[in-house]
Amino acid sequence: MRDDVQDYYGKRLSGSGDLQTNACCDQTPPDYLKPLLARLHDEVISRYYGCGLVAPAALSGARILDLGCGSGRDVYLLSALVGEQGSVVGVDMTGEQLEVARRHQDFHRDQFGHSHSNVAFFEGYIEELDQLDLQPGSFDVVVSNCVINLSTDKAKVISDVKRLLKPGGEFYFSDVYADRRVPESLTRDPMLYGECLSGALYWNDFLTLSKHCGFADPRLVESRRLTIDNPAIEARLGDIRFYSATYRLFNLDGLEPACEDYGQAVIYKGTVEEQPHGFMLDGHHYLPTGKVFPVCGNTWRMLAESRFHSHFDYIGDFSTHYGIFQDCGVSLPFEDTQSSSSGGSCC
């Protein structure tokens, strides 16, 4: 299947218009990114295949790895965001795509006013990152855009990402997920696989796999239903529903499996340039600027032990445990008609 995917993206597709479904179609970017996207080379844009936006906040000076970088659209967008003091490395298995990316390296250096190019490209498989010249613990952020579903060894990819991230670094990526396990008969279809559908993980299997690989508390940032928009393919897929979803996984050892309450809170200073009025950590955590916001121990650590540390003030510590946060998806399993509780909710 890996050879089929390589052939699909290297030879059968000459541009995004050749795709048979809308699974690998991008969403509307936020306003602050539109001027940067407008400066990317037309050929790089035309060979782009992605299902989301992998440009998290606060990237200045960061070292980023892009898995399945293709023609380099996200690499070059991120190169502008990290600035000349940062760097972006792209990895892809398709030589034809990398040829496009490398051809426009000087163009983008000039576009963003860098004295030297801050990007590099490696040809290789994302299941074999350990065979590339990539140092463990050397990346602040790893991204991928609609690529993990194409991998034939997803556990290896996620494990290697954790190995390559610095402590407190994050895996921030968009991909396609299914609402159930895709039948084996469909997973053997090269076209459905290449269209980012039949290789998609069942969402609950993805959460289990992430935790097994050391990412204990995956956070869903956003999601949307994919409509496919191809009646013949929809008929073959039956009742399976597919979603584009963006997750962030922090490389923090010792995160707890549930939302535990230690009486902690944070105050967002409003200092992340892209988010002055409030900070969006994930789909359940929007932290308004200047507000005391109660958080669980895991959320506290995701902010305090990552590149976001300086953008928050912190209240409390881990000295006292108050149990599970109320309304956080996990509750006390025992009946207790005499108890009552009140307070904020982290999730």
VOBA-1610 file (N, C-alpha, C; in pm, whole numbers, padded with zeros to 5 digits, always signed):
BEGIN
Met+00082-00120+00000Met+00000+00000+00000Met+00086+00126+00000Arg+00201+00122+00067Arg+00287+00239+00071Arg+00333+00277-00070Asp+00366+00178-00153Asp+00407+00207-00291Asp+00291+00267-00370Asp+00170+00217-00344Asp+00053+00270-00414Asp+00029+00416-00378Val+00043+00449-00251Val+00024+00588-00208Val+00131+00678-00269Gln+00255+00628-00271Gln+00364+00705-00329Gln+00337+00734-00477Asp+00287+00634-00547Asp+00254+00651-00689Asp+00136+00746-00706Tyr+00038+00737-00615Tyr-00083+00820-00625Tyr-00049+00967-00616Tyr+00036+01004-00518Tyr+00069+01145-00497Tyr+00185+01192-00584Gly+00265+01099-00632Gly+00378+01139-00713Gly+00349+01144-00861Lys+00261+01054-00909Lys+00240+01043-01053Lys+00095+01063-01096Arg-00001+01012-01021Arg-00140+01019-01066Arg-00202+01156-01041Leu-00160+01224-00933Leu-00215+01356-00903Leu-00120+01464-00952Ser-00171+01552-01035Ser-00090+01666-01079Ser-00129+01794-01005Gly-00236+01788-00929Gly-00282+01902-00850Gly-00401+01864-00767Ser-00442+01952-00677Ser-00552+01920-00587Ser-00683+01897-00661Gly-00695+01951-00783Gly-00816+01930-00860Gly-00835+01787-00907Asp-00730+01705-00899Asp-00740+01565-00941Asp-00795+01474-00832Leu-00809+01525-00711Leu-00864+01443-00603Leu-01008+01405-00633Gln-01047+01285-00589Gln-01182+01234-00616Gln-01282+01269-00507Thr-01236+01313-00391Thr-01323+01350-00280Thr-01272+01480-00218Asn-01344+01527-00117Asn-01300+01650-00049Asn-01229+01623+00082Ala-01185+01497+00103Ala-01121+01462+00230Ala-00990+01538+00251Cys-00917+01559+00142Cys-00787+01628+00152Cys-00797+01773+00106Cys-00905+01838+00143Cys-00926+01978+00107Cys-00913+02065+00231Asp-00849+02178+00215Asp-00817+02267+00326Asp-00940+02344+00373Gln-00930+02400+00494Gln-01035+02486+00545Gln-00990+02631+00536Thr-01084+02722+00558Thr-01053+02865+00548Thr-00957+02905+00659Pro-00844+02967+00624Pro-00746+03005+00727Pro-00790+03130+00802Pro-00740+03152+00923Pro-00770+03277+00995Pro-00707+03396+00922Asp-00760+03513+00950Asp-00719+03632+00876Asp-00569+03659+00887Tyr-00508+03632+01003Tyr-00368+03669+01019Tyr-00274+03584+00934Leu-00323+03468+00885Leu-00240+03384+00800Leu-00260+03411+00651Lys-00369+03474+00614Lys-00399+03494+00472Lys-00290+03572+00398Pro-00233+03680+00456Pro-00126+03750+00384Pro-00002+03663+00360Leu+00029+03574+00454Leu+00144+03485+00436Leu+00116+03381+00329Leu-00004+03323+00331Leu-00039+03224+00230Leu-00038+03285+00090Ala-00076+03412+00081Ala-00079+03479-00050Ala+00060+03498-00108Arg+00164+03487-00026Arg+00301+03506-00073Arg+00370+03375-00112Leu+00301+03263-00095Leu+00359+03135-00133Leu+00351+03116-00284His+00444+03040-00337His+00450+03018-00481His+00328+02940-00529Asp+00278+02977-00648Asp+00156+02915-00700Asp+00173+02764-00719Glu+00290+02720-00762Glu+00308+02576-00785Glu+00304+02499-00653Val+00360+02556-00548Val+00355+02493-00416Val+00210+02480-00369Ile+00131+02584-00390Ile-00009+02582-00350Ile-00088+02480-00431Ser-00062+02472-00560Ser-00141+02384-00647Ser-00117+02237-00618Arg-00002+02203-00559Arg+00028+02063-00528Arg+00003+02031-00381Tyr-00075+02114-00316Tyr-00102+02096-00172Tyr-00220+02002-00152Tyr-00205+01908-00059Tyr-00313+01819-00020Tyr-00317+01815+00132Gly-00420+01870+00192Gly-00429+01872+00338Gly-00572+01888+00382Cys-00601+01852+00507Cys-00739+01857+00556Cys-00757+01957+00669Gly-00651+02028+00708Gly-00663+02120+00820Gly-00556+02225+00817Leu-00542+02293+00927Leu-00443+02400+00940Leu-00351+02366+01055Val-00222+02354+01028Val-00127+02309+01131Val-00030+02422+01165Ala-00085+02534+01205Ala-00004+02650+01244Ala-00051+02697+01382Pro-00008+02630+01488Pro-00048+02671+01623Pro+00017+02805+01659Ala-00025+02860+01771Ala+00023+02992+01813Ala+00162+02984+01875Ala+00225+03100+01884Ala+00352+03119+01956Ala+00465+03033+01900Leu+00495+03052+01772Leu+00598+02971+01706Leu+00730+03045+01684Ser+00740+03170+01720Ser+00862+03247+01693Ser+00984+03177+01752Gly+01083+03153+01666Gly+01208+03091+01709Gly+01203+02940+01725Ala+01090+02879+01695Ala+01074+02735+01718Ala+01142+02653+01609Arg+01175+02529+01644Arg+01226+02431+01549Arg+01113+02331+01526Ile+01070+02317+01399Ile+00949+02241+01365Ile+00983+02132+01265Leu+00916+02017+01280Leu+00925+01907+01185Leu+00788+01884+01124Asp+00782+01882+00991Asp+00657+01859+00919Asp+00662+01722+00854Leu+00574+01632+00897Leu+00570+01496+00844Leu+00478+01490+00722Gly+00530+01437+00612Gly+00452+01433+00489Gly+00433+01571+00431Cys+00543+01643+00416Cys+00537+01785+00381Cys+00495+01810+00237Gly+00502+01708+00150Gly+00460+01725+00012Gly+00538+01834-00058Ser+00465+01923-00126Ser+00529+02030-00203Ser+00575+02145-00116Gly+00552+02139+00016Gly+00613+02235+00107Gly+00525+02351+00150Arg+00394+02345+00123Arg+00312+02460+00159Arg+00320+02492+00307Asp+00298+02391+00392Asp+00301+02417+00536Asp+00441+02450+00585Val+00543+02388+00525Val+00681+02419+00563Val+00709+02567+00542Tyr+00672+02620+00427Tyr+00702+02760+00398Tyr+00615+02856+00479Leu+00490+02819+00504Leu+00408+02901+00592Leu+00468+02906+00732Leu+00507+02792+00784Leu+00568+02786+00916Leu+00703+02856+00920Ser+00775+02854+00809Ser+00906+02921+00805Ser+00891+03071+00828Ala+00779+03127+00781Ala+00753+03269+00806Ala+00716+03293+00952Leu+00644+03199+01012Leu+00599+03216+01150Leu+00712+03198+01251Val+00805+03106+01224Val+00915+03085+01319Val+01021+03194+01305Gly+01027+03257+01188Gly+01124+03363+01167Gly+01263+03310+01140Glu+01356+03401+01120Glu+01492+03364+01082Glu+01565+03290+01194Gln+01522+03308+01318Gln+01585+03239+01430Gln+01531+03098+01450Gly+01423+03064+01381Gly+01367+02930+01388Gly+01401+02851+01265Ser+01351+02728+01258Ser+01377+02644+01141Ser+01265+02543+01124Val+01249+02496+01000Val+01145+02398+00969Val+01207+02289+00881Val+01184+02164+00919Val+01231+02049+00843Val+01110+01974+00789Gly+01110+01946+00660Gly+01002+01869+00599Gly+01050+01731+00558Val+00965+01631+00581Val+00995+01493+00541Val+00882+01443+00451Asp+00917+01383+00338Asp+00817+01325+00250Asp+00879+01209+00173Met+00793+01113+00135Met+00843+00995+00064Met+00835+01011-00087Thr+00774+01121-00134Thr+00747+01136-00276Thr+00846+01233-00340Gly+00934+01180-00421Gly+01037+01262-00482Gly+00982+01374-00569Glu+00874+01345-00641Glu+00816+01447-00727Glu+00766+01567-00648Gln+00708+01541-00532Gln+00661+01651-00447Gln+00778+01731-00389Leu+00880+01661-00345Leu+00996+01730-00288Leu+01070+01812-00392Glu+01067+01767-00516Glu+01131+01844-00623Glu+01064+01981-00636Val+00930+01983-00625Val+00857+02110-00629Val+00897+02196-00510Ala+00900+02136-00392Ala+00931+02211-00270Ala+01070+02275-00278Arg+01169+02197-00318Arg+01306+02246-00320Arg+01328+02351-00429Arg+01252+02340-00537Arg+01269+02432-00648Arg+01239+02577-00608His+01157+02593-00504His+01112+02727-00466His+01167+02770-00330Gln+01276+02710-00288Gln+01335+02744-00159Gln+01388+02887-00156Asp+01460+02927-00260Asp+01513+03063-00265Asp+01401+03166-00280Phe+01298+03129-00356Phe+01184+03220-00373Phe+01123+03258-00238His+01102+03159-00151His+01039+03186-00023His+01134+03254+00075Arg+01262+03227+00064Arg+01358+03300+00146Arg+01349+03449+00117Asp+01341+03482-00012Asp+01330+03623-00051Asp+01195+03682-00010Gln+01089+03605-00025Gln+00956+03653+00009Gln+00946+03696+00155Phe+01011+03620+00242Phe+00998+03648+00385Phe+01118+03725+00441Gly+01206+03770+00353Gly+01315+03858+00393Gly+01420+03793+00481His+01443+03663+00463His+01545+03594+00542His+01680+03602+00471Ser+01784+03622+00547Ser+01917+03627+00488Ser+01965+03489+00445His+01908+03385+00504His+01938+03248+00465His+01810+03167+00477Ser+01803+03060+00401Ser+01685+02974+00409Ser+01681+02904+00544Asn+01563+02902+00606Asn+01549+02834+00736Asn+01470+02705+00722Val+01470+02646+00601Val+01399+02520+00580Val+01495+02416+00522Ala+01461+02289+00543Ala+01535+02177+00485Ala+01436+02066+00456Phe+01466+01985+00355Phe+01376+01877+00316Phe+01453+01744+00313Phe+01387+01641+00365Phe+01443+01506+00365Phe+01347+01413+00293Glu+01400+01327+00209Glu+01318+01224+00147Glu+01325+01098+00233Gly+01209+01051+00274Gly+01204+00933+00359Gly+01062+00903+00401Tyr+01046+00792+00470Tyr+00914+00749+00514Tyr+00889+00793+00658Ile+00768+00837+00686Ile+00740+00883+00821Ile+00735+00766+00920Glu+00729+00642+00869Glu+00740+00525+00957Glu+00886+00491+00986Glu+00980+00562+00922Glu+01122+00533+00938Glu+01199+00659+00972Leu+01144+00741+01060Leu+01212+00865+01099Leu+01344+00838+01169Asp+01356+00720+01231Asp+01480+00686+01299Asp+01594+00658+01202Gln+01564+00649+01072Gln+01668+00628+00972Gln+01713+00759+00907Leu+01654+00870+00949Leu+01694+01001+00897Leu+01782+01072+00999Asp+01851+01174+00954Asp+01943+01250+01040Asp+01863+01351+01122Leu+01783+01299+01215Leu+01699+01380+01303Leu+01734+01345+01447Gln+01776+01443+01524Gln+01823+01417+01658Gln+01707+01405+01757Pro+01708+01306+01844Pro+01604+01294+01947Pro+01597+01419+02034Gly+01476+01455+02072Gly+01457+01570+02160Gly+01499+01702+02102Ser+01491+01717+01969Ser+01544+01839+01906Ser+01436+01930+01847Phe+01308+01891+01857Phe+01203+01971+01796Phe+01106+02025+01901Asp+01069+02152+01884Asp+00969+02213+01971Asp+00828+02168+01933Val+00806+02154+01803Val+00673+02118+01751Val+00692+02023+01634Val+00607+01921+01627Val+00596+01835+01509Val+00455+01851+01456Val+00443+01869+01325Val+00312+01885+01263Val+00296+01781+01153Ser+00172+01755+01116Ser+00141+01681+00993Ser+00000+01718+00953Asn-00025+01708+00824Asn-00153+01755+00770Asn-00210+01648+00679Cys-00302+01569+00733Cys-00372+01466+00655Cys-00275+01360+00602Val-00182+01317+00689Val-00078+01224+00646Val-00075+01096+00730Ile-00103+01106+00859Ile-00094+00988+00945Ile-00187+00877+00895Asn-00303+00914+00841Asn-00396+00813+00789Asn-00334+00733+00675Leu-00237+00791+00604Leu-00173+00722+00492Leu-00063+00626+00538Ser-00024+00636+00663Ser+00086+00554+00714Ser+00040+00410+00734Thr+00130+00317+00704Thr+00102+00175+00725Thr+00146+00128+00863Asp+00211+00215+00941Asp+00252+00180+01077Asp+00235+00304+01165Lys+00112+00332+01201Lys+00081+00455+01272Lys+00143+00458+01411Ala+00153+00343+01477Ala+00214+00338+01610Ala+00361+00379+01605Lys+00431+00335+01500Lys+00572+00371+01485Lys+00587+00522+01464Val+00499+00580+01384Val+00505+00724+01359Val+00488+00802+01489Ile+00385+00769+01565Ile+00356+00844+01687Ile+00466+00824+01791Ser+00519+00703+01802Ser+00629+00678+01896Ser+00754+00757+01858Asp+00783+00763+01727Asp+00899+00839+01682Asp+00881+00988+01706Val+00759+01037+01690Val+00733+01179+01717Val+00765+01211+01863Lys+00722+01125+01954Lys+00750+01150+02095Lys+00900+01151+02121Arg+00972+01063+02055Arg+01118+01057+02073Arg+01186+01183+02022Leu+01133+01243+01916Leu+01197+01359+01853Leu+01160+01491+01921Leu+01053+01492+01998Leu+01010+01616+02063Leu+01093+01647+02187Lys+01116+01776+02209Lys+01173+01820+02335Lys+01072+01797+02447Pro+01115+01787+02573Pro+01020+01784+02685Pro+00933+01911+02681Gly+00803+01894+02688Gly+00713+02007+02677Gly+00677+02045+02535Gly+00740+01980+02437Gly+00705+02004+02297Gly+00571+01942+02264Glu+00521+01971+02145Glu+00389+01917+02111Glu+00381+01867+01968Phe+00297+01767+01952Phe+00258+01714+01822Phe+00124+01776+01789Tyr+00121+01865+01689Tyr+00001+01940+01653Tyr-00033+01903+01509Phe-00144+01832+01488Phe-00167+01776+01355Phe-00314+01760+01323Ser-00344+01770+01195Ser-00478+01745+01143Ser-00478+01614+01067Asp-00589+01541+01078Asp-00599+01415+01006Asp-00745+01376+00989Val-00766+01265+00920Val-00900+01212+00895Val-00924+01094+00988Tyr-01042+01092+01050Tyr-01081+00985+01141Tyr-01218+00931+01102Ala-01242+00806+01136Ala-01371+00743+01108Ala-01449+00723+01238Asp-01581+00711+01225Asp-01664+00691+01344Asp-01673+00544+01382Arg-01604+00458+01305Arg-01597+00314+01335Arg-01475+00259+01262Arg-01441+00133+01289Arg-01327+00073+01221Arg-01362+00044+01075Val-01274+00086+00984Val-01298+00068+00841Val-01275-00079+00805Pro-01370-00143+00733Pro-01354-00284+00695Pro-01227-00308+00613Glu-01170-00425+00632Glu-01045-00458+00564Glu-01060-00453+00413Ser-01178-00488+00361Ser-01198-00486+00216Ser-01178-00347+00158Leu-01210-00243+00236Leu-01191-00105+00190Leu-01046-00059+00210Thr-00981-00108+00313Thr-00844-00064+00340Thr-00747-00114+00233Arg-00788-00212+00154Arg-00701-00264+00048Arg-00718-00189-00084Asp-00807-00091-00088Asp-00834-00017-00211Asp-00736+00101-00222Pro-00645+00100-00320Pro-00543+00206-00329Pro-00603+00346-00347Met-00712+00357-00425Met-00771+00489-00447Met-00833+00542-00319Leu-00910+00461-00248Leu-00971+00505-00122Leu-00864+00536-00019Tyr-00756+00460-00020Tyr-00645+00486+00073Tyr-00577+00618+00038Gly-00551+00637-00092Gly-00485+00760-00136Gly-00570+00883-00114Glu-00702+00866-00110Glu-00793+00977-00085Glu-00809+01007+00064Cys-00727+00943+00147Cys-00724+00969+00292Cys-00849+00919+00364Leu-00913+00815+00308Leu-01035+00763+00369Leu-01015+00626+00433Ser-00978+00527+00353Ser-00978+00390+00406Ser-00863+00362+00501Gly-00763+00451+00507Gly-00656+00436+00606Gly-00684+00510+00735Ala-00798+00576+00743Ala-00831+00657+00861Ala-00854+00568+00983Leu-00803+00610+01095Leu-00825+00539+01220Leu-00964+00566+01275Tyr-01023+00466+01337Tyr-01139+00487+01423Tyr-01093+00577+01537Trp-01169+00683+01564Trp-01122+00786+01658Trp-01085+00729+01794Asn-01158+00629+01843Asn-01129+00576+01975Asn-01002+00491+01974Asp-00975+00425+01861Asp-00848+00353+01847Asp-00731+00451+01845Phe-00752+00568+01785Phe-00646+00669+01785Phe-00614+00715+01927Leu-00716+00740+02008Leu-00691+00784+02145Leu-00616+00678+02224Thr-00656+00552+02206Thr-00587+00442+02275Thr-00442+00432+02230Leu-00419+00444+02099Leu-00284+00434+02044Leu-00197+00548+02095Ser-00250+00670+02097Ser-00172+00785+02144Ser-00127+00765+02288Lys-00218+00719+02372Lys-00184+00697+02512Lys-00080+00586+02526His-00094+00481+02446His+00003+00372+02449His+00142+00421+02410Cys+00149+00519+02320Cys+00277+00573+02272Cys+00333+00681+02364Gly+00264+00711+02473Gly+00318+00803+02572Gly+00254+00940+02577Phe+00152+00964+02494Phe+00079+01091+02498Phe-00050+01068+02577Ala-00045+01092+02707Ala-00150+01046+02797Ala-00282+01122+02786Asp-00278+01245+02738Asp-00399+01328+02741Asp-00414+01402+02608Pro-00454+01331+02500Pro-00473+01399+02370Pro-00583+01504+02381Arg-00560+01620+02322Arg-00657+01728+02326Arg-00709+01758+02185Leu-00840+01750+02168Leu-00904+01782+02042Leu-00919+01933+02030Val-00861+01990+01925Val-00868+02135+01904Val-00993+02173+01827Glu-01018+02105+01716Glu-01136+02132+01635Glu-01164+02012+01545Ser-01287+02005+01493Ser-01323+01896+01403Ser-01438+01939+01313Arg-01452+01868+01201Arg-01563+01893+01111Arg-01594+01766+01033Arg-01719+01748+00999Arg-01763+01633+00921Arg-01719+01649+00776Leu-01669+01542+00717Leu-01635+01541+00575Leu-01753+01488+00495Thr-01788+01557+00389Thr-01907+01520+00312Thr-01876+01430+00193Ile-01749+01410+00160Ile-01700+01323+00052Ile-01732+01383-00085Asp-01859+01413-00111Asp-01902+01477-00236Asp-01868+01396-00361Asn-01881+01267-00350Asn-01865+01178-00465Asn-01962+01062-00444Pro-02078+01063-00511Pro-02182+00962-00484Pro-02135+00819-00498Ala-02052+00791-00597Ala-02006+00653-00616Ala-01921+00606-00499Ile-01832+00694-00453Ile-01748+00657-00339Ile-01830+00652-00210Glu-01925+00742-00194Glu-02012+00739-00076Glu-02088+00608-00068Ala-02133+00556-00182Ala-02205+00429-00183Ala-02116+00314-00138Arg-01989+00318-00176Arg-01896+00212-00136Arg-01865+00219+00014Leu-01863+00339+00069Leu-01829+00357+00210Leu-01946+00325+00302Gly-02066+00323+00249Gly-02182+00290+00331Gly-02209+00394+00438Asp-02231+00345+00561Asp-02268+00433+00672Asp-02149+00489+00749Ile-02027+00460+00705Ile-01910+00512+00775Ile-01906+00664+00761Arg-01889+00733+00871Arg-01874+00878+00868Arg-01727+00914+00894Phe-01682+01015+00823Phe-01543+01058+00833Phe-01537+01204+00879Tyr-01432+01233+00956Tyr-01416+01366+01013Tyr-01272+01413+00995Ser-01257+01541+00968Ser-01126+01605+00978Ser-01115+01660+01119Ala-01007+01626+01188Ala-00990+01670+01326Ala-00845+01711+01350Thr-00830+01812+01434Thr-00698+01858+01474Thr-00677+01827+01621Tyr-00568+01758+01652Tyr-00532+01725+01790Tyr-00399+01790+01826Arg-00380+01814+01955Arg-00249+01850+02005Arg-00213+01754+02118Leu-00093+01698+02108Leu-00042+01601+02204Leu+00087+01657+02263Phe+00089+01679+02394Phe+00207+01736+02458Phe+00300+01627+02508Asn+00429+01647+02486Asn+00529+01553+02532Asn+00563+01583+02678Leu+00474+01539+02766Leu+00490+01559+02910Leu+00470+01425+02979Asp+00575+01371+03034Asp+00563+01245+03107Asp+00487+01267+03237Gly+00409+01168+03275Gly+00339+01174+03402Gly+00205+01243+03399Leu+00154+01278+03279Leu+00019+01332+03272Leu-00080+01226+03320Glu-00186+01272+03386Glu-00283+01180+03442Glu-00390+01142+03340Pro-00452+01024+03355Pro-00551+00978+03257Pro-00686+01046+03270Ala-00706+01127+03373Ala-00832+01196+03392Ala-00806+01340+03434Cys-00914+01418+03440Cys-00905+01561+03472Cys-00909+01578+03623Glu-00792+01584+03686Glu-00784+01587+03831Glu-00775+01732+03882Asp-00846+01758+03992Asp-00857+01893+04048Asp-00762+01910+04165Tyr-00669+02005+04152Tyr-00577+02039+04260Tyr-00600+02183+04310Gly-00715+02239+04274Gly-00744+02375+04316Gly-00660+02480+04245Gln-00612+02447+04127Gln-00524+02538+04054Gln-00601+02628+03958Ala-00538+02736+03919Ala-00595+02826+03820Ala-00482+02897+03747Val-00514+02951+03630Val-00418+03029+03553Val-00484+03159+03510Ile-00401+03257+03481Ile-00449+03385+03427Ile-00372+03413+03299Tyr-00443+03420+03188Tyr-00378+03447+03060Tyr-00349+03596+03048Lys-00226+03629+03010Lys-00181+03767+03004Lys-00218+03838+02872Gly-00266+03763+02775Gly-00299+03824+02646Gly-00178+03854+02560Thr-00067+03785+02584Thr+00059+03821+02520Thr+00094+03735+02399Val+00013+03633+02366Val+00036+03561+02241Val-00019+03647+02128Glu+00066+03682+02035Glu+00031+03782+01933Glu-00096+03746+01858Glu-00113+03618+01823Glu-00228+03578+01743Glu-00358+03572+01823Gln-00348+03574+01956Gln-00466+03556+02040Gln-00465+03658+02155Pro-00486+03786+02127Pro-00477+03888+02232Pro-00593+03888+02331His-00710+03842+02289His-00828+03853+02374His-00856+03726+02456Gly-00798+03618+02416Gly-00817+03492+02487Gly-00735+03384+02420Phe-00696+03283+02496Phe-00609+03178+02446Phe-00689+03049+02429Met-00684+02992+02309Met-00753+02867+02280Met-00654+02751+02291Leu-00663+02677+02401Leu-00577+02559+02415Leu-00634+02443+02336Asp-00763+02418+02351Asp-00831+02312+02277Asp-00979+02345+02272Gly-01059+02252+02221Gly-01200+02279+02203Gly-01278+02299+02331His-01221+02264+02447His-01288+02280+02576His-01222+02386+02663His-01116+02446+02616His-01042+02540+02700His-01013+02668+02624Tyr-01102+02765+02638Tyr-01078+02901+02591Tyr-01058+02987+02715Leu-00940+03046+02729Leu-00902+03118+02850Leu-00901+03268+02821Pro-01004+03343+02863Pro-01011+03487+02834Pro-00895+03561+02902Thr-00848+03663+02837Thr-00739+03743+02891Thr-00778+03806+03024Gly-00691+03791+03124Gly-00709+03854+03253Gly-00802+03784+03349Lys-00865+03675+03308Lys-00961+03606+03394Lys-00894+03492+03470Val-00924+03479+03599Val-00878+03364+03676Val-00956+03243+03628Phe-00886+03145+03574Phe-00950+03031+03508Phe-00907+02902+03578Pro-00999+02832+03648Pro-00964+02705+03713Pro-00926+02599+03609Val-00820+02525+03636Val-00774+02422+03543Val-00737+02296+03619Cys-00738+02185+03548Cys-00692+02059+03606Cys-00539+02054+03605Gly-00486+01954+03670Gly-00341+01941+03677Gly-00275+01924+03542Asn-00339+01847+03452Asn-00281+01829+03319Asn-00277+01959+03241Thr-00386+02034+03244Thr-00389+02161+03171Thr-00285+02257+03227Trp-00274+02261+03357Trp-00172+02343+03423Trp-00034+02311+03366Arg+00000+02183+03358Arg+00132+02142+03310Arg+00150+02172+03160Met+00044+02157+03080Met+00053+02187+02938Met+00089+02333+02913Leu+00048+02418+03005Leu+00080+02560+02993Leu+00213+02594+03061Ala+00232+02542+03181Ala+00349+02580+03260Ala+00478+02517+03210Glu+00471+02400+03144Glu+00591+02328+03104Glu+00609+02323+02952Ser+00550+02418+02884Ser+00561+02424+02738Ser+00608+02563+02696Arg+00607+02589+02567Arg+00649+02720+02517Arg+00551+02831+02557Phe+00437+02795+02615Phe+00337+02894+02658Phe+00361+02946+02800His+00465+02898+02866His+00485+02925+03008His+00477+03073+03042Ser+00547+03157+02968Ser+00559+03298+03004Ser+00431+03378+02977His+00335+03318+02912His+00213+03390+02877His+00103+03378+02983Phe+00134+03314+03096Phe+00034+03292+03201Phe+00092+03321+03339Asp+00004+03360+03429Asp+00034+03359+03571Asp-00033+03236+03630Tyr+00028+03180+03735Tyr-00016+03051+03788Tyr-00053+03063+03935Ile-00166+03005+03969Ile-00216+03007+04106Ile-00227+02864+04157Gly-00170+02836+04276Gly-00181+02703+04336Gly-00065+02613+04303Asp-00075+02489+04348Asp+00028+02388+04324Asp-00038+02251+04328Phe+00040+02147+04349Phe-00012+02011+04349Phe-00019+01952+04490Ser-00018+02037+04591Ser-00009+01986+04728Ser-00138+01924+04779Thr-00253+01965+04727Thr-00381+01913+04773Thr-00464+01867+04654His-00516+01744+04664His-00598+01687+04557His-00744+01687+04598Tyr-00831+01741+04510Tyr-00973+01751+04539Tyr-01059+01653+04459Gly-00995+01559+04388Gly-01071+01462+04310Gly-01089+01506+04167Ile-01189+01448+04103Ile-01215+01477+03962Ile-01287+01611+03949Phe-01249+01687+03846Phe-01323+01808+03815Phe-01469+01775+03785Gln-01559+01853+03837Gln-01701+01832+03810Gln-01730+01855+03661Asp-01814+01768+03604Asp-01858+01780+03464Asp-01745+01762+03364Cys-01647+01683+03400Cys-01534+01662+03308Cys-01537+01525+03243Gly-01653+01464+03233Gly-01664+01337+03163Gly-01638+01216+03249Val-01587+01236+03370Val-01564+01128+03465Val-01623+01172+03597Ser-01696+01086+03663Ser-01759+01124+03789Ser-01742+01012+03891Leu-01769+01045+04016Leu-01766+00945+04122Leu-01868+00837+04092Pro-01829+00708+04088Pro-01922+00603+04047Pro-02017+00558+04158Phe-02000+00614+04278Phe-02077+00565+04393Phe-02194+00659+04425Glu-02301+00602+04474Glu-02416+00683+04514Glu-02388+00749+04648Asp-02422+00875+04660Asp-02401+00949+04784Asp-02503+01063+04786Thr-02621+01035+04836Thr-02731+01132+04831Thr-02706+01250+04924Gln-02612+01239+05017Gln-02588+01346+05111Gln-02483+01446+05062Ser-02414+01411+04955Ser-02305+01499+04912Ser-02355+01608+04821Ser-02288+01715+04820Ser-02315+01824+04725Ser-02182+01889+04694Ser-02172+01943+04575Ser-02048+02006+04536Ser-02076+02120+04442Ser-01984+02208+04434Ser-01997+02320+04340Ser-01857+02365+04303Gly-01848+02438+04198Gly-01717+02489+04157Gly-01705+02491+04007Gly-01589+02534+03961Gly-01566+02549+03819Gly-01537+02417+03752Ser-01537+02421+03622Ser-01507+02302+03545Ser-01394+02330+03450Cys-01299+02239+03444Cys-01184+02256+03357Cys-01220+02218+03214Cys-01301+02114+03196Cys-01331+02065+03062Cys-01473+02102+03021
//
